[in-house]
Each structure stands twice: as structure tokens, then as C-alpha cells.
């Protein structure tokens, strides 16, 4: 089957057919939390430990975040939908009402997330209208009790609750 791309709306709809998790990328900048939402997060390598996230060239937040010594990546939980909408939008009130903590190196981690990674920028690769930011993982934590927030077809969703029975 040969596909012909007619417009970005169709392309966005097809890309949206692939469900993804949602992350918050955040750091302390001049003493205040700065962050954004990203559904393009993926693992890259175990040795060395690397992950990546794609950032649009039009982002006004990424140029500020990329200068931070450490970035916090919070894998958002099913209850984070409203916060994720604020992080994805414009404005200075992205962290209003959000519970978070900062690491000694300035990575901002959101409470209630399913996983947290403390990272630094390792490399950036230009790719079309985005940059692929490759991040080196320095520390991490996991909370298996948190169900993930999922982004699919331009809508936030949650997975069916998993059984809490021992494995």
C-alpha cells in the first residue's frame, strides 16, 4: 500500500492512532519550576542509560530547559490529565496546584507519577521540525501502584485498572 501525504491533519491523525504514555519534563530555572508535557518519550539504551524525547522547534520552553544541569522526567499517572493540559499549553501557571519536589541538582519531579528519571542532556539531533533530545539517566524511581496516563487520538485516557494481586 502506498500512502500519499496530503496534509498535516491526516498525518497527525495517523500518528495519533499510536497510544503513548505521557511525561512531564521539568527543572528549576531561577528558583521556579519550568516544564512541558511530552508524549514522544522513549527508551534508547541500557548501557549507557539513555532516553529520548522530541521537542518542536517552535517550543519556547525547551530552549530554557535544555540549559538546566538536570531535568526531571515524570511518567504521568492517570490522575494527571488536567495537569498535563496545563503543561502542554502556554502560560506561566503550568504548575499551579501541582505537588512536586526538586532534586539537589534542580530536576523537578511531580508527585503521583508512576516513574521518575533524573537526566541531563547528552545529545540533540535535528529531525524535521523537531529536535530529538537524547538524555542520560542519572537516577530513577518507580511506583508500580500508579496507573499510567495514555495519549491516544488526541485524548487522554487511562488503561483498565490492573489486578493488584501478587505476581
C-alpha positions as CSV (number, residue, x, y, z in Angstrom):
1,X,0.0,0.0,0.0
2,X,1.4,3.4,-1.0
3,X,0.4,6.4,1.1
4,X,0.4,9.9,-0.3
5,X,0.6,12.6,2.4
6,X,-1.9,15.3,1.6
7,X,-1.8,17.4,4.7
8,X,-0.5,17.5,8.3
9,X,-4.0,17.0,9.7
10,X,-4.1,13.5,8.2
11,X,-0.6,12.8,9.3
12,X,-1.3,13.9,12.8
13,X,-4.5,11.7,12.9
14,X,-2.4,8.6,11.8
15,X,0.3,9.4,14.3
16,X,-2.4,9.7,17.0
17,X,-3.5,6.1,16.3
18,X,-0.4,5.0,18.2
19,X,-1.1,5.2,22.0
20,X,1.7,6.7,24.1
21,X,2.5,7.4,27.7
22,X,2.8,11.0,28.7
23,X,5.7,12.6,30.6
24,X,6.5,15.9,32.2
25,X,10.0,17.3,31.6
26,X,10.8,19.9,34.2
27,X,13.6,21.7,36.1
28,X,14.1,24.6,38.4
29,X,15.1,27.7,36.5
30,X,15.9,30.7,38.5
31,X,14.2,29.1,41.5
32,X,10.9,28.3,39.8
33,X,9.7,25.1,38.1
34,X,9.6,25.2,34.3
35,X,8.3,22.3,32.3
36,X,6.3,20.9,29.5
37,X,4.4,17.7,28.6
38,X,5.8,15.3,26.1
39,X,4.3,12.1,24.6
40,X,7.3,11.4,22.5
41,X,9.4,9.9,25.3
42,X,11.1,6.6,24.6
43,X,13.9,4.5,25.9
44,X,17.1,4.4,23.9
45,X,19.8,2.4,25.6
46,X,20.5,0.4,28.7
47,X,24.3,0.9,28.6
48,X,24.8,3.8,28.9
49,X,21.3,4.5,30.3
50,X,19.7,6.9,27.7
51,X,16.2,8.0,26.9
52,X,14.9,10.5,24.3
53,X,12.1,13.0,23.8
54,X,11.3,15.1,20.7
55,X,10.9,18.8,21.0
56,X,9.3,21.1,18.4
57,X,11.5,23.8,17.0
58,X,8.6,26.2,17.9
59,X,8.8,25.3,21.6
60,X,9.6,28.4,23.8
61,X,10.1,26.1,26.9
62,X,12.7,23.7,25.6
63,X,15.4,26.3,24.9
64,X,15.1,27.3,28.6
65,X,15.0,23.7,29.9
66,X,18.0,22.5,27.8
67,X,20.3,24.7,29.8
68,X,19.4,23.1,33.1
69,X,22.0,20.9,34.8
70,X,19.4,18.2,35.4
71,X,15.9,17.6,34.0
72,X,13.2,15.6,35.8
73,X,11.1,13.3,33.8
74,X,7.9,12.2,35.5
75,X,5.9,9.5,33.8
76,X,2.4,10.8,34.4
77,X,-0.3,8.9,36.1
78,X,-4.0,8.5,35.1
79,X,-5.0,11.3,37.5
80,X,-2.6,13.8,35.9
81,X,-4.8,14.7,32.9
82,X,-5.7,18.3,34.0
83,X,-2.0,19.0,34.9
84,X,-0.9,17.6,31.6
85,X,-3.2,20.0,29.8
86,X,-1.6,22.9,31.7
87,X,1.9,21.7,30.9
88,X,1.1,21.3,27.3
89,X,-0.4,24.8,27.0
90,X,1.0,28.3,27.1
91,X,1.3,30.4,30.3
92,X,3.2,30.8,33.5
93,X,0.7,28.8,35.6
94,X,1.7,25.4,34.4
95,X,2.5,24.2,37.9
96,X,-0.5,25.8,39.7
97,X,-1.8,23.4,42.2
98,X,0.7,20.7,41.3
99,X,2.6,18.8,44.0
100,X,6.3,18.5,43.1
101,X,9.8,18.3,44.6
102,X,13.2,19.3,43.3
103,X,16.3,17.2,43.5
104,X,19.6,18.8,44.8
105,X,20.6,19.3,41.1
106,X,17.4,21.1,40.2
107,X,15.4,18.3,38.4
108,X,11.7,18.8,39.2
109,X,9.7,15.6,39.8
110,X,5.9,15.5,40.1
111,X,4.1,13.7,42.9
112,X,1.8,10.9,41.9
113,X,3.8,9.8,38.9
114,X,4.5,6.2,38.1
115,X,8.2,6.7,37.5
116,X,10.8,9.4,37.7
117,X,14.1,9.9,36.0
118,X,16.7,12.5,36.7
119,X,18.6,13.2,33.5
120,X,21.0,15.6,31.7
121,X,21.1,16.5,28.0
122,X,23.6,14.1,26.3
123,X,23.0,15.0,22.6
124,X,20.5,16.7,20.3
125,X,19.7,15.6,16.8
126,X,17.8,17.8,14.3
127,X,15.0,15.9,12.7
128,X,12.5,17.7,10.5
129,X,10.5,20.3,12.6
130,X,11.7,18.8,15.9
131,X,14.9,18.0,17.7
132,X,15.5,14.6,19.3
133,X,16.9,15.3,22.7
134,X,18.9,12.3,24.0
135,X,19.1,12.4,27.7
136,X,21.4,10.5,30.1
137,X,19.7,8.9,33.1
138,X,21.5,9.6,36.4
139,X,18.8,8.4,38.9
140,X,15.4,6.8,38.8
141,X,12.5,5.7,40.9
142,X,9.4,3.6,40.2
143,X,5.9,3.4,41.8
144,X,4.2,0.3,40.3
145,X,0.9,1.2,42.0
146,X,0.3,4.2,39.7
147,X,-1.7,3.5,36.5
148,X,-0.3,5.5,33.6
149,X,-1.9,8.4,31.7
150,X,-2.2,7.4,28.0
151,X,-2.5,9.8,25.0
152,X,-4.4,8.3,22.0
153,X,-6.3,10.0,19.2
154,X,-5.7,13.5,20.7
155,X,-7.4,12.4,24.0
156,X,-6.0,11.5,27.4
157,X,-7.1,8.0,28.5
158,X,-6.2,5.5,31.2
159,X,-5.7,1.8,31.0
160,X,-8.1,-0.6,32.6
161,X,-7.0,-0.9,36.2
162,X,-4.6,-3.8,36.6
163,X,-5.0,-6.5,39.1
164,X,-3.2,-5.7,42.4
165,X,-2.7,-9.4,43.2
166,X,0.9,-10.6,43.9
167,X,2.7,-11.9,40.9
